[in-house]
């Protein structure tokens, strides 16, 4: 039996989500920083995932960011994509202003 979490609840996370921050614009985007469209499409079909992109940490290592809004069970989120670790961010829906 599925349980329903109250709106805005982060109880599904094992750790606090990483805040979404802006980063300086890069004049060029490395092809390695793009996921194949089929992979993005597959990830975006996971309930609660409403954003997918690749970032680099301070050491330059790449990881896949999954923006997750608490709509589905977190156990459906992969720990790696295309051989890259994932980082889960969000907790709130993405809204255009």
C-alpha positions as CSV (number, residue, x, y, z in Angstrom):
1,X,0.0,0.0,0.0
2,X,1.5,3.3,-1.1
3,X,1.6,6.1,1.5
4,X,1.0,9.7,0.6
5,X,3.4,12.4,1.9
6,X,2.1,15.9,2.7
7,X,2.9,18.5,0.1
8,X,6.4,19.8,0.4
9,X,7.5,16.8,2.6
10,X,11.1,15.8,2.1
11,X,10.7,12.5,4.1
12,X,11.6,10.5,1.0
13,X,15.1,11.8,0.9
14,X,17.9,10.1,2.9
15,X,19.8,13.4,3.0
16,X,18.8,17.0,2.5
17,X,18.5,18.0,-1.2
18,X,21.4,20.0,-2.6
19,X,20.2,23.6,-3.3
20,X,20.0,24.6,-6.9
21,X,22.5,27.3,-7.6
22,X,23.4,29.2,-10.7
23,X,26.8,28.8,-12.2
24,X,28.8,31.1,-14.4
25,X,27.9,30.7,-18.0
26,X,30.5,28.8,-20.0
27,X,31.3,30.1,-23.5
28,X,31.4,26.5,-24.8
29,X,29.6,23.4,-23.7
30,X,31.6,20.2,-23.9
31,X,29.8,17.4,-25.7
32,X,30.4,15.2,-22.7
33,X,28.2,17.6,-20.7
34,X,25.2,16.5,-22.8
35,X,23.2,13.3,-22.3
36,X,21.7,11.5,-25.3
37,X,18.2,12.7,-25.9
38,X,16.8,9.1,-25.4
39,X,18.4,9.0,-22.0
40,X,16.9,12.4,-21.0
41,X,13.5,11.3,-22.3
42,X,13.7,8.0,-20.3
43,X,14.6,9.9,-17.1
44,X,11.9,12.5,-17.6
45,X,9.3,9.7,-17.6
46,X,10.2,8.8,-14.0
47,X,7.3,10.2,-11.8
48,X,8.6,13.3,-10.0
49,X,11.6,14.0,-12.2
50,X,11.1,17.4,-13.9
51,X,14.6,18.3,-14.9
52,X,17.8,16.5,-16.0
53,X,21.2,18.0,-16.7
54,X,24.9,17.4,-16.4
55,X,27.1,19.5,-14.0
56,X,30.7,19.4,-12.9
57,X,31.9,19.6,-9.3
58,X,34.8,21.8,-8.1
59,X,37.3,19.2,-9.2
60,X,35.8,19.0,-12.7
61,X,34.1,15.6,-12.3
62,X,30.8,15.3,-14.1
63,X,27.6,14.2,-12.5
64,X,23.9,14.0,-13.6
65,X,21.5,16.2,-11.7
66,X,17.9,15.0,-11.4
67,X,15.5,17.7,-10.2
68,X,12.9,15.7,-8.2
69,X,9.6,17.0,-7.0
70,X,8.0,14.7,-4.4
71,X,5.4,13.0,-6.5
72,X,6.7,9.5,-6.6
73,X,8.8,7.0,-4.6
74,X,12.5,8.0,-4.5
75,X,13.5,4.4,-5.0
76,X,12.8,4.8,-8.7
77,X,15.7,7.2,-9.1
78,X,18.9,5.8,-10.5
79,X,22.2,6.2,-8.5
80,X,24.1,6.5,-11.8
81,X,23.3,7.5,-15.4
82,X,25.5,6.7,-18.4
83,X,28.3,5.8,-15.9
84,X,28.0,9.1,-14.0
85,X,26.8,9.4,-10.4
86,X,23.5,11.3,-9.9
87,X,22.7,14.1,-7.5
88,X,19.1,14.7,-6.5
89,X,18.0,18.3,-6.1
90,X,14.7,20.0,-5.7
91,X,11.9,19.3,-3.4
92,X,9.8,22.1,-5.0
93,X,8.3,22.1,-8.5
94,X,10.0,24.0,-11.2
95,X,7.9,27.1,-12.1
96,X,8.3,29.6,-14.9
97,X,8.0,33.2,-13.9
